[in-house]
Amino acid sequence: MILLKKPNIHDAPWMILFSALFLSFIGLIALNSISHQNTTIIQNPFYKQLFFLFIAFFSFSFSFITPKYIIHKYAFIIYGVGIFIVILPFFGSPHAGTYRWLNVGLPFNFQPSEFVKIFSVIALARYLSDNNLKIYKFRSIVLPILIALFPTLIVLNQPDLGTALVMLSIVFPMLYWAGARPFYLFLLIAPILSILTAFNVILFSIWAFIIAIVIFYARTKIIAGVGYFFGNIFFGLLARPIWDMLNSYQQNRIITFVYPEKDPLGAAYQIIQSKTAIGSGGFFGKGWGYGTQTHLKFLPVQESDFILSVIGEELGFIIIATILITFGYLLNTIIRYSFLSKDKFSSLILLGLGSIILAHVFVNTAMTVGLIPVKGLPLPFISAGGTFLVTSYLMIGLIMRFSIHYSD
Amino acid sequence: MLKSDNIVSHKQYQIARILSWVMIIILIIRYFQIQIIEHEIYRLKSNTNRIRKVTKNAPRGLILDRFGEILVDNYPVYVLTAIPGEMNNKGMQFNLIAKYIESDSSIIHSNYKKYYRGRFVPTRLAKDIDFLQLSNLEENKLNLEGVYYDQIPERYYPNGVRAPHLFGYVKEIDRMIRKNLNNKQLYELGDLVGWSGLEKQYESYLMGKRGTYFFEVDASGREVGSALELLDTRPDPGFNIQTTIDLDLQIFIEKLLENRRGVILVGKPETGGILAAASAPDYSPDLFTGLMTESKWRSVKEDPNTPLINRYIQGTYIPGSIVKMITQIAILKYGSYDLNMSHYCPGFYQFGDRIYGCWVTDGHGDVNMTQAMAMSCDVFFYKVVQQIDIDHLYSVFTEFGFGRKTNIDIPNEAFGLVPNKDYMFRRYGKYGWSRGALLNLAIGQGELLVTPIQVLNYINLISTKGESPNCHFVVVDNLPNNSKPELEAIIWQQVHDGMRSAIIDKKGTGKKSDPNIDGLSIHGKTGTAENPHGDNHAWFTGWAEYLNEKYSIVILLENAGSGGGVAAPLVNKVFKELINNNLVTLK
């Protein structure tokens, strides 16, 4: 007989749930303001969001009561199921030109990639928490990257660049957390930056200088260090001729993929409208329901990806700052519990889920004010969106479950 | 279970905390910059420099005849729009507008509700504004706030061709329609979408691409110029489609069918192209453009003669004798028929305890197969069909395309019905039907149902000895594959001989179809289909050969009498017209 210590739900950090609910409440206020034009309840984003919050409550409860050991035991099976459901839409007909959505016979569609993000975290945590793993070796970090890369490539083909970015963004924090050498992580990212900076001489020189310093301080063998340095330079020098070999339409396709702002009818217009809306809101906003820019209705997806422009215009900087600080508090609570965890699996799960939330918050919030190129990515708990809201609360349930110290 | 201990160091913890706070703080600083430091710039911009996005519908592609004559065109109509956010007192505004254009303010109000998409999006109030209404509005412009005009292209039928079933109609998209569209992101409320006929089938070619214009407007909504930082796109018209229709012939057959109920189809068997197609009664093709009143719509919809139905693809009819070639082929292929054998027709035939009559009650006397075709003798077929089975007949019917869609390029085609043993068992049970059913099918009666377009395909296949491509109205690169019946040369010859003698034999049932023009030879078969709902349907199907070109024809007249007496004379007229008036140009 093994005596299991039962988890005590009073030990769970309820402030995490309250923070999420507080953010959802602000989201509902904004959605209500822009919902007046919709006459039917089905199309009304406000009622839709209320409905999905109700479902999200169940997904939260489900993940909150699921024992840790079950998740640990079936981690790779869960991952396999995730890969399966994210491939499924490719067998159906494209929805608005993409394969993101799965029609499950309900009045709304279901977006499998939202679940796969979480499943990747679970699989990675399982792999990285293995006792026999020699994380300090370079080859031990290759498989985790493949685990994350596989669903990422599928999602990239849907195509959904935003979600793919989020999926990839969990790898490096989790590897770092598991104890991988930061220098190896640097080695992995460096070639990409070498290619990107190759198009600007000054940037490229600065970057080469940084590589040199890092290699010097990492105290690698002379041959490896020199080889790695010139390998990167070579990568950079190669990028330019390859780019020139592409046809102009291929170049354009890549440019608009990375910088949608170059497409003047789509994203550039969105950014101008979004910045005008937010900037004109000022400190206290124009007041609930009084956002003239918002009500121009020129901002597509203002209920999901651009919800912050509505909030920024109508409720002002004060609420935007409140939202961001709440997110900061939420993330740091997660990181703290991750640090305090007794076991490595729980710790990695918490950090991975925290990374997903942080990636969403950063990409969405920065995109809305033109800090980074436009990527269609919703803001957790606030943006309208069925599957995403449900999975966000699923994550909250997992986070709270894994924050309780007990053994099972 | 979770044995491996957490070994995260305090340094790692601090770095993670600091990094996450740094990211959050960068964002807060950026929002502070935009909302507080640059607030004045954006406030001014939002008050005085709103950008308005105006979309302009692209004209749909034209529909042309085989020589490029325009069958379906566009012409611009004026619409009156309003920007809701710029009208202070809607009720009063609507009353004023109603007064100026002499309309009813409730109509304007219901349009407003129908097209409303947002406070600053132009919303349609009225359509088809004429010059007088326009000048009235212009005179009183100062009283109206936020009211604009727009020009939109609308369908127009310039050459007197009606063919509403062929062209189909376009529908204005309202909320309900948009919800059910497959590719709804391509359409806005008020756009036109092909709803039936060619307009629907070739929607992706015809629809064109909407243009987008950006204007800077001031606080009161007046345009102050185009928004320079954003590129306008002009509307991109849809592609024109060229049909196989011959304009003059189409008009001719439409006139011919005036005040009748039925179908005329004329085609070219070698290409499968259809030269003319009419279903009567029809309706005016511009019924759906302009303002259609409820009562006008109801009168068309509830007309007992069902003008909305496209009879040549949706009407299913008992074929009668026009499918005797199928019986003939089935007997020659599966039976053991001796071509020199004759049968005696006394005018009736007793089978079991039932008497099956011939259409000539006095009988045809001794007839061989060719004579039986010429005179359409039923008794001959009652007798010889007993050599074969109902499934033999079924397989020949399906080889010639009956019982399934022909894949003609207009939507909503009917299947028709060809019974086989399975069907008979399912419908009547094991003992509910007898071999007598075979006798009925042999002369095209019984459960059989065909559409006129299936008959055209059938006659195309016979005239080309199985080589005719799929029937179509628009020439495309990849036509669907047509069925390709393969028969021995002697069977084809026997079928052609029989159809030829139906025209040239003294007693031939189809002889009234021959206009007796030098060099023109006609093959044909009449049909008089008994139907339980009223008088007989008159059928004629066949083809003419002239200067090495073939022209196939199908005529069906509902409840009109005998095929030889009523349908054949119309065939005569059609072929005469073809040859005298425009055959020279038909190549």
Interface residues (C-beta under 8 A of the other chain):
Chain A: Q37 K68 Y69 H72 K73 A96 G97 S129 D130 N131 P173 Y176 W177 G179 P264 L265 A268 Y269 I272 Q273 K275 T276 A277 I278 G279 S280 G281 G282 F283 T292 Q293 H295 L296 K297 F298 G312 G316 F317 I320 A321 L324 I325 F327 G328 L331 N332 I335 R336 S338 F339 S341 K342 D343 K344 F345 S346 S347 L351 G354 L358 V361 F362 T365 A366 V369 L371 S407 D408
Chain B: M1 L2 K3 S4 D5 N6 I7 V8 H10 Q12 Y13 A16 R17 S20 W21 M23 I24 L27 I28 R30 Y31 F32 I34 Q35 I36 E38 H39 I41 Y42 R43 K45 S46 N47 R50 I51 R52 K53 G85 Y116 R117 G118 R119 F120 V121 Q185 T212 F214 E229 L230 L231 T233
